[in-house]
Amino acid sequence: MANEETKKQKLGFTIIKNDPTDGHKGFGIGSLSLENVSPVIIDIQEKNAFIDIGAMHAKSEVERGIKFTTDRADSEGGKPYWLVWVTIDFKEDGPYFAGVTACEMVVNREKRRGYKILADHVNKMDKSMKRKIIVEHMDDTSKKVLSEFLKSHNIEMWNNSDEQLRNDLAVE
């Protein structure tokens, strides 16, 4: 039906709802909650951004079936991606993009090899959760893709976000 074809796919940013202290005492108390953190993958060549929840556990569609190493030569000729950790928080004005950090990733499907530094991915997720903005190392095209993606998700959240995010993603 034409109506179904025109429906726009909307993916929400809140992907995990878990309060480790909800309903029981003891095990899990003090655990980090990953609530309101979403992995956004940017396909640099296709100029496309999408949420893939599997990236929370390094099992996104892009990562599946790939053996990752820290040697760039292993994935030479592969496709470049950014994995962007987006954390949402709330303030008086409403929800906003509080933490946005980008990590590099290269995937060579033919060789079934990829390049990423897992420690960097974990550290950047942690920094996003701590409300940091780290996107200045991204290429301009990807910055534009990410800013358009965040705006299209929710323009009010974009407008409520810290000026640093808008400035760091601004492209001449």
C-alpha distance (Angstrom), angle and dihedral (degrees) to the residues before:
residue distance angle dihedral
M1 . . .
A2 3.78 . .
N3 3.78 90.5 .
E4 3.80 92.6 59.1
E5 3.80 92.0 47.5
T6 3.79 92.2 54.9
K7 3.78 94.4 49.3
K8 3.77 109.2 112.1
Q9 3.79 116.1 -133.4
K10 3.81 108.4 -120.1
L11 3.75 119.0 -164.8
G12 3.78 118.9 -169.9
F13 3.76 122.0 -135.8
T14 3.80 98.8 -137.6
I15 3.76 101.4 85.3
I16 3.78 106.8 158.9
K17 3.77 125.7 45.4
N18 3.75 109.5 -173.2
D19 3.76 131.1 139.6
P20 3.80 105.0 -173.8
T21 3.81 90.4 -158.1
D22 3.80 96.8 46.6
G23 3.78 114.5 117.9
H24 3.80 100.2 -8.4
K25 3.76 141.6 53.0
G26 3.76 127.8 -137.0
F27 3.79 119.3 25.7
G28 3.78 114.0 63.9
I29 3.79 96.7 17.9
G30 3.78 108.7 146.3
S31 3.80 94.0 16.0
L32 3.78 117.1 146.4
S33 3.76 112.8 -101.5
L34 3.78 114.9 -140.1
E35 3.78 90.5 -162.3
N36 3.80 113.7 142.7
V37 3.83 95.1 16.4
S38 3.79 115.9 121.6
P39 3.80 129.8 -178.8
V40 3.79 112.8 -134.2
I41 3.80 116.5 -168.7
I42 3.78 119.9 -154.6
D43 3.79 117.4 -157.3
I44 3.80 98.0 -151.5
Q45 3.83 96.4 -162.7
E46 3.81 95.2 45.4
K47 3.84 91.8 42.0
N48 3.79 88.7 -133.0
A49 3.81 134.1 134.7
F50 3.81 127.7 -161.7
I51 3.78 140.4 162.2
D52 3.81 116.1 -112.0
I53 3.78 112.8 -179.2
G54 3.82 90.4 -165.9
A55 3.81 88.7 73.5
M56 3.82 87.9 74.1
H57 3.81 85.6 76.8
A58 3.83 98.5 27.6
K59 3.82 89.1 -100.2
S60 3.79 102.3 112.5
E61 3.79 119.6 142.6
V62 3.82 87.8 -103.4
E63 3.83 93.0 52.7
R64 3.83 99.4 42.8
G65 3.79 115.2 113.9
I66 3.80 93.2 8.2
K67 3.80 125.7 120.2
F68 3.79 107.1 -144.2
T69 3.79 125.4 -150.0
T70 3.79 135.1 172.3
D71 3.82 90.9 -121.8
R72 3.81 112.1 97.7
A73 3.82 90.7 -157.3
D74 3.84 90.8 67.1
S75 3.80 91.8 65.1
E76 3.81 98.2 34.0
G77 3.79 111.9 153.0
G78 3.80 90.4 23.2
K79 3.77 130.0 134.1
P80 3.82 117.8 -90.9
Y81 3.81 122.3 -130.8
W82 3.78 138.9 173.4
L83 3.78 119.6 -139.4
V84 3.80 105.5 -154.9
W85 3.79 120.5 -166.6
V86 3.82 109.2 -148.6
T87 3.81 118.7 -167.7
I88 3.78 120.7 -168.8
D89 3.77 123.4 -154.4
F90 3.79 136.2 170.1
K91 3.78 131.6 -119.6
E92 3.81 134.3 166.1
D93 3.81 92.5 -75.1
G94 3.81 91.3 51.0
P95 3.81 136.1 -101.6
Y96 3.79 120.8 -13.1
F97 3.79 142.4 173.8
A98 3.80 98.0 -93.5
G99 3.81 102.8 170.5
V100 3.80 126.0 26.8
T101 3.81 120.1 170.3
A102 3.81 129.6 165.5
C103 3.82 129.4 -147.5
E104 3.78 127.8 -169.9
M105 3.80 123.6 -119.6
V106 3.83 133.6 171.4
V107 3.81 123.3 -166.3
N108 3.80 126.0 -167.7
R109 3.83 105.2 -169.1
E110 3.82 94.2 -174.5
K111 3.81 92.8 56.0
R112 3.83 91.9 33.5
R113 3.80 86.6 -132.8
G114 3.77 131.8 123.3
Y115 3.77 142.1 -176.1
K116 3.78 124.5 -132.3
I117 3.75 137.3 128.5
L118 3.79 105.1 -127.5
A119 3.80 92.9 -162.2
D120 3.82 88.9 56.7
H121 3.82 91.0 50.7
V122 3.81 91.5 50.4
N123 3.81 93.5 44.6
K124 3.80 92.4 48.0
M125 3.82 91.0 49.9
D126 3.81 88.2 51.7
K127 3.82 91.5 48.7
S128 3.82 90.4 49.6
M129 3.81 89.5 52.4
K130 3.81 87.4 51.1
R131 3.83 88.4 57.2
K132 3.82 97.9 -106.4
I133 3.81 125.3 151.1
I134 3.83 111.9 -143.6
V135 3.80 111.4 163.8
E136 3.82 104.5 112.8
H137 3.83 91.8 104.3
M138 3.82 92.5 60.6
D139 3.81 121.3 103.9
D140 3.82 116.0 -104.5
T141 3.81 94.6 -111.8
S142 3.81 91.6 54.5
K143 3.81 91.5 46.0
K144 3.79 88.5 55.7
V145 3.82 91.9 47.6
L146 3.82 90.8 50.0
S147 3.80 95.2 46.5
E148 3.83 91.3 48.5
F149 3.81 90.1 48.0
L150 3.81 93.0 50.8
K151 3.81 92.3 45.2
S152 3.81 92.3 48.9
H153 3.79 90.6 48.7
N154 3.79 92.5 56.0
I155 3.80 124.4 -21.3
E156 3.82 92.1 -165.9
M157 3.81 91.1 57.1
W158 3.81 88.7 48.5
N159 3.80 91.0 51.0
N160 3.83 91.6 46.3
S161 3.82 91.4 52.1
D162 3.78 123.2 102.7
E163 3.77 115.4 -81.7
Q164 3.82 88.1 -120.0
L165 3.81 90.9 69.0
R166 3.81 93.4 51.2
N167 3.82 91.5 44.1
D168 3.83 95.2 46.1
L169 3.82 91.0 49.8
A170 3.81 94.4 43.6
V171 3.79 112.6 115.1
E172 3.80 125.3 -163.3
